Amino acid sequence: MPDEKKIVYPKLSYKIIGIAYEVFNEIGFGKEEKYYQRAFEIVLKDKKLRYEREKTIPIKFKEKSIGRYFLDFVVEDKIVVELKVRPCLGYVHIKQTMNYLKSANYKLAILIYFTKTGVKFRRIINLK
């Protein structure tokens, strides 16, 4: 039972969420998603965190590639980070991120969205 309550990658998660706040505090709301991604990447570099941007993950069917996903960021080869500019998240965004986790076999994703009222986020766990 205690393992169910354990937070996955807590220190790294807090750093990533802090980066999102740092980006938002500097550039505010109303920019296109690509600008938040660029700013997020600058702060990742400043904090000397290892990351891959737009990591490609194949979508397979019967062991054959039928397409691919593009992950916004994978930080420290542990956490998938997806950035959105939206007033709120819908089921489709959570489902998409869950598909990323399962296809890439990562344990945690943080779905960050920038709103008029600030930074919001959802931690999504791959229980597989």
DSSP file (Angstrom, degrees, kcal/mol; ACC not computed):
  #  RESIDUE AA STRUCTURE BP1 BP2  ACC     N-H-->O    O-->H-N    N-H-->O    O-->H-N    TCO  KAPPA ALPHA  PHI   PSI    X-CA   Y-CA   Z-CA
    1    1 A M    >>        0   0    0      0, 0.0     3,-0.9     0, 0.0     4,-0.7   0.000 360.0 360.0 360.0 -40.1    0.0    0.0    0.0
    2    2 A P  H >>  +     0   0    0      0, 0.0     3,-0.8     0, 0.0     4,-0.6   0.850 360.0  60.1 -59.9 -32.9    2.8    2.6    0.7
    3    3 A D  H >4 S+     0   0    0      1,-0.2     3,-0.7     2,-0.2     0, 0.0   0.826  96.6  60.8 -64.1 -30.7    4.1    2.3   -2.8
    4    4 A E  H <4 S+     0   0    0     -3,-0.9    -1,-0.2     1,-0.2     0, 0.0   0.802 106.7  45.7 -65.5 -28.6    0.7    3.4   -4.2
    5    5 A K  H << S+     0   0    0     -3,-0.8    -1,-0.2    -4,-0.7    -2,-0.2   0.551  88.0 112.7 -90.0  -9.9    1.1    6.8   -2.4
    6    6 A K    <<  -     0   0    0     -3,-0.7     2,-0.4    -4,-0.6    -3,-0.0  -0.434  68.5-126.7 -70.7 133.7    4.7    7.3   -3.4
    7    7 A I        -     0   0    0     -2,-0.2     2,-0.4     1,-0.0    -1,-0.1  -0.665  23.1-124.7 -81.1 132.1    5.3   10.2   -5.8
    8    8 A V  S    S-     0   0    0     -2,-0.4     5,-0.1     1,-0.3    -1,-0.0  -0.655  83.5 -15.2 -80.7 125.9    7.2    9.2   -8.9
    9    9 A Y  S  > S+     0   0    0     -2,-0.4     4,-2.4     3,-0.1    -1,-0.3   0.916  78.1 177.1  49.2  57.6   10.4   11.3   -9.5
   10   10 A P  H  > S+     0   0    0      0, 0.0     4,-2.5     0, 0.0     5,-0.2   0.918  71.2  46.4 -62.1 -47.3    9.4   14.0   -7.0
   11   11 A K  H  > S+     0   0    0      1,-0.2     4,-1.9     2,-0.2     5,-0.1   0.931 116.6  44.0 -63.2 -45.4   12.5   16.2   -7.1
   12   12 A L  H  > S+     0   0    0      1,-0.2     4,-2.4     2,-0.2    -1,-0.2   0.891 112.3  53.9 -67.2 -38.2   12.7   16.2  -10.9
   13   13 A S  H  X S+     0   0    0     -4,-2.4     4,-2.5     1,-0.2     5,-0.2   0.930 108.1  49.4 -59.5 -46.2    8.9   16.8  -11.2
   14   14 A Y  H  X S+     0   0    0     -4,-2.5     4,-2.3     1,-0.2    -1,-0.2   0.887 110.4  51.1 -62.7 -38.6    9.2   19.9   -8.9
   15   15 A K  H  X S+     0   0    0     -4,-1.9     4,-2.1     2,-0.2    -1,-0.2   0.930 110.7  48.5 -62.4 -44.9   12.0   21.3  -11.0
   16   16 A I  H  X S+     0   0    0     -4,-2.4     4,-1.8     2,-0.2    -2,-0.2   0.916 112.7  46.8 -63.5 -44.6   10.1   20.8  -14.2
   17   17 A I  H  X S+     0   0    0     -4,-2.5     4,-1.9     1,-0.2    -1,-0.2   0.886 110.3  54.2 -65.9 -37.7    7.0   22.5  -12.8
   18   18 A G  H  X S+     0   0    0     -4,-2.3     4,-2.4    -5,-0.2    -1,-0.2   0.877 105.2  53.8 -61.7 -37.8    9.2   25.3  -11.5
   19   19 A I  H  X S+     0   0    0     -4,-2.1     4,-2.6     2,-0.2    -1,-0.2   0.911 105.6  53.4 -63.2 -42.1   10.5   25.8  -15.0
   20   20 A A  H  X S+     0   0    0     -4,-1.8     4,-2.6     1,-0.2    -1,-0.2   0.914 110.4  47.0 -59.4 -43.0    7.0   26.2  -16.3
   21   21 A Y  H  X S+     0   0    0     -4,-1.9     4,-3.0     2,-0.2    -1,-0.2   0.899 110.2  53.1 -65.9 -39.7    6.3   28.9  -13.7
   22   22 A E  H  X S+     0   0    0     -4,-2.4     4,-1.3     2,-0.2    -2,-0.2   0.925 111.2  46.4 -60.4 -44.7    9.6   30.6  -14.5
   23   23 A V  H  X S+     0   0    0     -4,-2.6     4,-2.8     2,-0.2     5,-0.4   0.947 114.8  46.3 -61.8 -49.9    8.6   30.7  -18.2
   24   24 A F  H  X S+     0   0    0     -4,-2.6     4,-2.6     1,-0.2    -2,-0.2   0.907 108.9  54.9 -62.8 -42.3    5.1   32.0  -17.5
   25   25 A N  H  < S+     0   0    0     -4,-3.0    -1,-0.2     1,-0.2    -2,-0.2   0.817 115.6  39.8 -61.8 -29.7    6.3   34.6  -15.1
   26   26 A E  H  < S+     0   0    0     -4,-1.3    -2,-0.2    -3,-0.4    -1,-0.2   0.900 130.0  22.9 -87.6 -43.6    8.6   36.0  -17.7
   27   27 A I  H  < S-     0   0    0     -4,-2.8    -3,-0.2     1,-0.2    -2,-0.2   0.593  91.7-158.2-105.5  -9.3    6.6   35.8  -20.9
   28   28 A G     <  -     0   0    0     -4,-2.6     3,-0.3    -5,-0.4     2,-0.2  -0.152  34.0 -39.0  71.1-163.0    3.0   35.8  -19.6
   29   29 A F  S    S+     0   0    0      1,-0.2    87,-0.1    87,-0.1    86,-0.1  -0.629 103.1  51.9-100.6 156.4   -0.1   34.4  -21.3
   30   30 A G  S    S+     0   0    0      1,-0.3    -1,-0.2    -2,-0.2     2,-0.2   0.456  70.5 123.2 104.2   2.2   -1.1   34.7  -24.9
   31   31 A K        -     0   0    0     -3,-0.3    -1,-0.3     1,-0.1     2,-0.1  -0.502  68.2 -94.7 -88.7 163.9    1.9   33.4  -26.9
   32   32 A E    >>  -     0   0    0     -2,-0.2     3,-1.3     1,-0.1     4,-1.2  -0.421  37.3-109.7 -72.6 154.6    1.8   30.5  -29.3
   33   33 A E  H 3> S+     0   0    0      1,-0.3     4,-2.3     2,-0.2     3,-0.3   0.849 115.1  62.8 -54.2 -39.6    2.8   27.1  -28.0
   34   34 A K  H 3> S+     0   0    0      1,-0.2     4,-2.1     2,-0.2    -1,-0.3   0.815 100.5  53.3 -61.1 -30.0    6.1   27.1  -29.9
   35   35 A Y  H <> S+     0   0    0     -3,-1.3     4,-2.3     2,-0.2    -1,-0.2   0.872 107.9  49.3 -74.5 -35.9    7.3   30.1  -27.9
   36   36 A Y  H  X S+     0   0    0     -4,-1.2     4,-2.8    -3,-0.3    -2,-0.2   0.895 111.2  51.4 -65.3 -38.9    6.6   28.5  -24.6
   37   37 A Q  H  X S+     0   0    0     -4,-2.3     4,-2.3     2,-0.2    -2,-0.2   0.918 110.3  47.9 -63.2 -43.5    8.5   25.4  -25.9
   38   38 A R  H  X S+     0   0    0     -4,-2.1     4,-1.9     2,-0.2    -2,-0.2   0.920 114.3  46.0 -64.3 -43.6   11.5   27.5  -26.9
   39   39 A A  H  X S+     0   0    0     -4,-2.3     4,-2.0     2,-0.2    -2,-0.2   0.909 111.0  53.1 -65.0 -41.8   11.6   29.3  -23.5
   40   40 A F  H  X S+     0   0    0     -4,-2.8     4,-2.3     1,-0.2    -2,-0.2   0.903 108.2  51.2 -59.6 -41.9   11.2   26.0  -21.7
   41   41 A E  H  X S+     0   0    0     -4,-2.3     4,-2.3     1,-0.2    -1,-0.2   0.892 106.3  54.4 -63.7 -40.5   14.2   24.6  -23.6
   42   42 A I  H  X S+     0   0    0     -4,-1.9     4,-2.4     1,-0.2    -1,-0.2   0.917 110.4  45.9 -59.9 -43.5   16.3   27.7  -22.6
   43   43 A V  H  X S+     0   0    0     -4,-2.0     4,-2.3     2,-0.2    -1,-0.2   0.881 108.3  55.9 -70.6 -37.3   15.6   27.2  -18.9
   44   44 A L  H  <>S+     0   0    0     -4,-2.3     5,-2.5     2,-0.2    -1,-0.2   0.933 111.2  45.4 -56.4 -44.6   16.3   23.4  -19.2
   45   45 A K  H ><5S+     0   0    0     -4,-2.3     3,-1.6     1,-0.2    -2,-0.2   0.929 110.7  52.7 -63.8 -45.5   19.7   24.3  -20.6
   46   46 A D  H 3<5S+     0   0    0     -4,-2.4    -1,-0.2     1,-0.3    -2,-0.2   0.863 111.5  46.3 -58.2 -36.8   20.3   26.9  -17.9
   47   47 A K  T 3<5S-     0   0    0     -4,-2.3    -1,-0.3    -5,-0.1    -2,-0.2   0.401 112.4-123.5 -88.0   2.7   19.5   24.4  -15.2
   48   48 A K  T < 5 +     0   0    0     -3,-1.6     2,-0.4     1,-0.2    -3,-0.2   0.854  54.7 156.8  58.1  39.7   21.7   21.8  -16.9
   49   49 A L      < -     0   0    0     -5,-2.5     2,-0.2    -6,-0.2    -1,-0.2  -0.796  43.3-122.6 -93.9 136.7   19.0   19.2  -17.2
   50   50 A R        +     0   0    0     -2,-0.4    26,-3.3    25,-0.0     2,-0.3  -0.566  45.4 157.0 -75.4 140.4   19.4   16.6  -19.9
   51   51 A Y  E     -A   75   0A   0     24,-0.3     2,-0.4    -2,-0.2    24,-0.2  -0.991  37.5-140.3-157.6 160.5   16.5   16.5  -22.3
   52   52 A E  E     -A   74   0A   0     22,-1.8    22,-2.0    -2,-0.3     2,-0.4  -0.992  22.1-147.2-121.9 136.8   15.4   15.5  -25.8
   53   53 A R  E    S+A   73   0A   0     -2,-0.4    20,-0.2     1,-0.2    19,-0.2  -0.872  76.6   0.0-106.8 139.0   13.1   17.8  -27.7
   54   54 A E  E    S-     0   0A   0     18,-2.3    -1,-0.2    17,-0.5    18,-0.2   0.902  83.6-166.2  51.9  47.6   10.5   16.5  -30.1
   55   55 A K  E     -A   71   0A   0     16,-1.1    16,-2.9    -3,-0.4     2,-0.5  -0.439  14.2-130.3 -64.9 132.9   11.5   12.9  -29.5
   56   56 A T  E     -A   70   0A   0     14,-0.2    14,-0.2    -2,-0.2    -1,-0.1  -0.753  24.4-175.0 -92.1 129.1   10.1   10.5  -32.1
   57   57 A I  E     -A   69   0A   0     12,-2.4    12,-3.2    -2,-0.5     2,-0.1  -0.990  23.0-126.8-123.4 124.6    8.4    7.4  -30.8
   58   58 A P  E     -A   68   0A   0      0, 0.0     2,-0.6     0, 0.0    10,-0.3  -0.410  10.3-140.6 -71.8 145.8    7.1    4.8  -33.3
   59   59 A I  E     -A   67   0A   0      8,-2.7     7,-3.4    -2,-0.1     8,-0.9  -0.933  28.9-161.8-101.4 124.5    3.5    3.6  -33.3
   60   60 A K  E     -A   65   0A   0     -2,-0.6     2,-0.4     5,-0.2     5,-0.2  -0.827  22.9-175.2-117.1 149.5    3.5   -0.1  -34.0
   61   61 A F  E >  S-A   64   0A   0      3,-2.7     3,-1.7    -2,-0.3    -2,-0.0  -0.967  84.4 -12.5-137.7 121.0    0.9   -2.6  -35.1
   62   62 A K  T 3  S-     0   0    0     -2,-0.4     3,-0.1     1,-0.3    -1,-0.1   0.914 129.8 -55.7  50.4  46.9    2.0   -6.3  -35.2
   63   63 A E  T 3  S+     0   0    0      1,-0.2     2,-0.4     0, 0.0    -1,-0.3   0.588 116.8 114.3  65.2  13.0    5.6   -5.2  -34.8
   64   64 A K  E <  S-A   61   0A   0     -3,-1.7    -3,-2.7     2,-0.0     2,-0.3  -0.930  71.9-115.1-114.6 139.9    5.4   -3.0  -37.9
   65   65 A S  E     +A   60   0A   0     -2,-0.4    -5,-0.2    -5,-0.2     3,-0.1  -0.552  36.3 168.1 -72.8 128.1    5.7    0.8  -37.7
   66   66 A I  E     -     0   0A   0     -7,-3.4     2,-0.3    -2,-0.3    -6,-0.2   0.339  64.8 -37.0-119.7   2.5    2.4    2.5  -38.8
   67   67 A G  E     -A   59   0A   0     -8,-0.9    -8,-2.7     2,-0.0     2,-0.3  -0.981  60.7-110.3 167.3-165.8    3.3    6.0  -37.6
   68   68 A R  E     -A   58   0A   0     -2,-0.3     2,-0.3   -10,-0.3   -12,-0.1  -0.996   8.0-136.4-157.7 153.9    5.0    8.0  -35.0
   69   69 A Y  E     -A   57   0A   0    -12,-3.2   -12,-2.4    -2,-0.3     2,-0.5  -0.776  14.5-144.6-104.2 154.3    4.4   10.3  -32.0
   70   70 A F  E     -A   56   0A   0     -2,-0.3     2,-0.4   -14,-0.2   -14,-0.2  -0.963  13.3-154.1-121.1 112.1    6.5   13.5  -31.3
   71   71 A L  E     -A   55   0A   0    -16,-2.9   -16,-1.1    -2,-0.5   -17,-0.5  -0.690  13.3-138.7 -85.0 134.0    7.0   14.1  -27.6
   72   72 A D  E    S-     0   0A   0     -2,-0.4   -18,-2.3     1,-0.2     2,-0.3   0.967  79.9 -12.6 -55.3 -55.4    7.6   17.8  -26.7
   73   73 A F  E     -AB  53  81A   0      8,-1.5     8,-2.9   -20,-0.2     2,-0.4  -0.996  47.5-160.5-146.4 147.8   10.3   16.9  -24.2
   74   74 A V  E     -AB  52  80A   0    -22,-2.0   -22,-1.8    -2,-0.3     2,-0.5  -0.978  25.7-154.5-123.5 118.0   11.8   14.0  -22.4
   75   75 A V  E >>  -AB  51  79A   0      4,-3.0     3,-2.2    -2,-0.4     4,-2.0  -0.808  69.3 -15.2-102.3 128.6   13.7   15.2  -19.4
   76   76 A E  T 34 S-     0   0    0    -26,-3.3    -1,-0.2    -2,-0.5   -25,-0.1   0.763 112.9 -77.7  54.4  29.0   16.5   13.2  -17.9
   77   77 A D  T 34 S+     0   0    0     -3,-0.3    -1,-0.3   -27,-0.2     3,-0.1   0.788 127.4  78.1  52.7  31.5   15.3   10.2  -19.9
   78   78 A K  T <4 S+     0   0    0     -3,-2.2    30,-0.8     1,-0.3    29,-0.5   0.632  80.7  48.8-130.6 -44.7   12.6    9.8  -17.2
   79   79 A I  E  <  -Bc  75 108A   0     -4,-2.0    -4,-3.0    28,-0.1     2,-0.4  -0.912  61.3-145.1-119.4 127.6    9.7   12.3  -17.6
   80   80 A V  E     -Bc  74 109A   0     28,-2.3    30,-2.9    -2,-0.5     2,-0.5  -0.736  19.4-161.8 -82.3 132.0    7.7   13.2  -20.7
   81   81 A V  E     -Bc  73 110A   0     -8,-2.9    -8,-1.5    -2,-0.4     2,-0.5  -0.976   8.0-174.3-121.1 121.9    6.7   16.9  -20.7
   82   82 A E  E     - c   0 111A   0     28,-2.1    30,-3.1    -2,-0.5     2,-0.4  -0.961   8.9-156.7-114.9 130.0    3.9   18.1  -22.9
   83   83 A L  E     + c   0 112A   0     -2,-0.5     2,-0.3    28,-0.2    30,-0.2  -0.888  14.9 174.4-109.7 136.8    3.2   21.8  -23.1
   84   84 A K  E     - c   0 113A   0     28,-2.3    30,-2.7    -2,-0.4     2,-0.6  -0.969  28.4-144.9-136.8 151.6   -0.2   23.3  -24.2
   85   85 A V  E     + c   0 114A   0     -2,-0.3    30,-0.1    28,-0.2   -52,-0.1  -0.941  53.5 124.6-115.5 105.1   -1.7   26.7  -24.4
   86   86 A R        -     0   0    0     28,-1.0     3,-0.1    -2,-0.6    -2,-0.1  -0.983  68.6-121.8-156.5 156.0   -5.4   26.2  -23.4
   87   87 A P  S    S-     0   0    0      0, 0.0     2,-0.3     0, 0.0    30,-0.1   0.824  97.4 -10.5 -73.3 -29.8   -8.0   27.4  -21.0
   88   88 A C  S    S-     0   0    0     26,-0.1     2,-0.3    -3,-0.1    26,-0.1  -0.978  74.0-103.9-159.5 165.1   -8.4   23.8  -19.8
   89   89 A L        -     0   0    0     -2,-0.3     2,-0.2    -3,-0.1    24,-0.0  -0.721  29.5-154.9 -96.3 146.9   -7.5   20.3  -20.6
   90   90 A G    >>  -     0   0    0     -2,-0.3     4,-1.5     1,-0.1     3,-0.8  -0.684  34.7-100.2-111.3 171.2   -9.8   17.8  -22.1
   91   91 A Y  H 3> S+     0   0    0      1,-0.2     4,-3.0    -2,-0.2     5,-0.3   0.856 119.4  63.8 -56.0 -37.3   -9.9   14.0  -22.0
   92   92 A V  H 3> S+     0   0    0      1,-0.2     4,-2.2     2,-0.2    -1,-0.2   0.863 102.1  48.7 -59.7 -37.3   -8.3   14.0  -25.5
   93   93 A H  H <> S+     0   0    0     -3,-0.8     4,-2.1     2,-0.2    -1,-0.2   0.891 113.5  46.0 -70.3 -40.1   -5.1   15.6  -24.2
   94   94 A I  H  X S+     0   0    0     -4,-1.5     4,-2.4     2,-0.2    -2,-0.2   0.922 113.9  48.6 -68.3 -43.9   -4.8   13.2  -21.3
   95   95 A K  H  X S+     0   0    0     -4,-3.0     4,-2.3     2,-0.2    -2,-0.2   0.907 110.6  51.4 -62.4 -43.2   -5.5   10.2  -23.5
   96   96 A Q  H  X S+     0   0    0     -4,-2.2     4,-1.8    -5,-0.3    -1,-0.2   0.929 111.5  46.9 -59.8 -45.9   -2.9   11.4  -26.0
   97   97 A T  H  X S+     0   0    0     -4,-2.1     4,-2.3     1,-0.2    -2,-0.2   0.878 109.9  53.4 -65.9 -37.9   -0.3   11.8  -23.3
   98   98 A M  H  X S+     0   0    0     -4,-2.4     4,-2.4     1,-0.2    -1,-0.2   0.898 106.6  52.9 -63.0 -39.8   -1.1    8.4  -21.9
   99   99 A N  H  X S+     0   0    0     -4,-2.3     4,-2.6     1,-0.2     5,-0.2   0.890 107.4  52.5 -61.5 -39.0   -0.6    6.9  -25.4
  100  100 A Y  H  X S+     0   0    0     -4,-1.8     4,-2.5     2,-0.2     5,-0.2   0.943 109.4  49.0 -59.9 -48.0    2.8    8.5  -25.4
  101  101 A L  H  X>S+     0   0    0     -4,-2.3     5,-1.6     1,-0.2     4,-1.3   0.927 114.3  44.3 -59.3 -47.0    3.7    7.0  -22.1
  102  102 A K  H  <5S+     0   0    0     -4,-2.4    -1,-0.2     2,-0.2    -2,-0.2   0.915 115.1  47.4 -66.5 -43.3    2.7    3.5  -23.1
  103  103 A S  H  <5S+     0   0    0     -4,-2.6    -1,-0.2     1,-0.2    -2,-0.2   0.869 121.3  36.5 -66.6 -36.5    4.3    3.7  -26.6
  104  104 A A  H  <5S-     0   0    0     -4,-2.5    -1,-0.2    -5,-0.2    -2,-0.2   0.535 105.4-127.3 -94.1  -8.3    7.6    5.0  -25.2
  105  105 A N  T  <5 +     0   0    0     -4,-1.3     2,-0.3    -5,-0.2    -3,-0.2   0.886  54.7 149.6  61.0  43.1    7.5    2.9  -22.0
  106  106 A Y      < -     0   0    0     -5,-1.6    -1,-0.2    -6,-0.2   -27,-0.1  -0.721  44.2-143.3 -98.9 157.8    8.0    5.9  -19.7
  107  107 A K  S    S+     0   0    0    -29,-0.5    19,-2.8    -2,-0.3     2,-0.4   0.775  75.9  31.7 -91.4 -29.2    6.5    6.0  -16.2
  108  108 A L  E     -cD  79 125A   0    -30,-0.8   -28,-2.3    17,-0.2     2,-0.4  -0.986  51.9-178.7-139.1 140.1    5.5    9.6  -15.8
  109  109 A A  E     -cD  80 124A   0     15,-2.4    15,-3.2    -2,-0.4     2,-0.5  -0.978  14.6-152.0-128.0 147.4    4.4   12.5  -17.9
  110  110 A I  E     -cD  81 123A   0    -30,-2.9   -28,-2.1    -2,-0.4     2,-0.8  -0.978   8.2-158.8-118.9 117.8    3.7   16.1  -16.8
  111  111 A L  E     -cD  82 122A   0     11,-3.0    11,-1.9    -2,-0.5     2,-0.5  -0.863  14.8-170.6 -97.5 110.7    1.1   17.8  -19.0
  112  112 A I  E     -cD  83 121A   0    -30,-3.1   -28,-2.3    -2,-0.8     2,-0.4  -0.875   4.8-174.0-108.4 131.0    1.6   21.5  -18.5
  113  113 A Y  E     -cD  84 120A   0      7,-2.7     7,-2.5    -2,-0.5     2,-0.5  -0.988  17.2-141.6-130.4 139.3   -0.8   24.1  -19.8
  114  114 A F  E     +cD  85 119A   0    -30,-2.7   -28,-1.0    -2,-0.4     2,-0.2  -0.833  28.8 174.1 -98.8 123.8   -0.6   27.8  -19.8
  115  115 A T  E >   - D   0 118A   0      3,-2.6     3,-1.3    -2,-0.5   -27,-0.0  -0.695  48.4 -98.0-122.5 172.8   -3.8   29.7  -19.1
  116  116 A K  T 3  S+     0   0    0      1,-0.3   -87,-0.1    -2,-0.2     3,-0.1   0.839 125.5  47.9 -57.7 -33.1   -4.9   33.3  -18.6
  117  117 A T  T 3  S-     0   0    0      1,-0.3     2,-0.3   -30,-0.1    -1,-0.3   0.394 123.2 -91.3 -94.6   3.8   -4.8   32.6  -14.9
  118  118 A G  E <   -D  115   0A   0     -3,-1.3    -3,-2.6     2,-0.0     2,-0.4  -0.838  66.2 -17.1 128.4-163.5   -1.4   30.9  -14.8
  119  119 A V  E     -D  114   0A   0     -2,-0.3     2,-0.3    -5,-0.2    -5,-0.2  -0.665  51.7-180.0 -86.7 132.8    0.3   27.6  -15.1
  120  120 A K  E     -D  113   0A   0     -7,-2.5    -7,-2.7    -2,-0.4     2,-0.3  -0.926   6.1-177.9-124.8 154.5   -1.7   24.4  -14.6
  121  121 A F  E     -D  112   0A   0     -2,-0.3     2,-0.4    -9,-0.2    -9,-0.2  -0.994  18.7-156.0-152.7 158.4   -0.4   20.9  -14.7
  122  122 A R  E     -D  111   0A   0    -11,-1.9   -11,-3.0    -2,-0.3     2,-0.5  -0.999  14.8-143.6-134.4 131.2   -1.4   17.3  -14.5
  123  123 A R  E     -D  110   0A   0     -2,-0.4     2,-0.5   -13,-0.2   -13,-0.2  -0.831  18.9-163.9 -89.8 129.8    0.9   14.4  -13.6
  124  124 A I  E     -D  109   0A   0    -15,-3.2   -15,-2.4    -2,-0.5     2,-0.4  -0.973   2.6-156.9-121.6 123.7    0.0   11.3  -15.6
  125  125 A I  E     -D  108   0A   0     -2,-0.5     2,-0.8   -17,-0.2   -17,-0.2  -0.799  13.1-141.6-104.5 137.8    1.3    7.9  -14.5
  126  126 A N        -     0   0    0    -19,-2.8    -2,-0.0    -2,-0.4   -28,-0.0  -0.876  15.7-171.7 -94.1 107.8    1.8    4.9  -16.7
  127  127 A L              0   0    0     -2,-0.8    -1,-0.1     1,-0.2   -20,-0.1   0.507 360.0 360.0 -80.4  -4.0    0.7    2.0  -14.4
  128  128 A K              0   0    0    -21,-0.0    -1,-0.2    -3,-0.0   -21,-0.1   0.485 360.0 360.0 -65.3 360.0    1.9   -0.6  -16.8
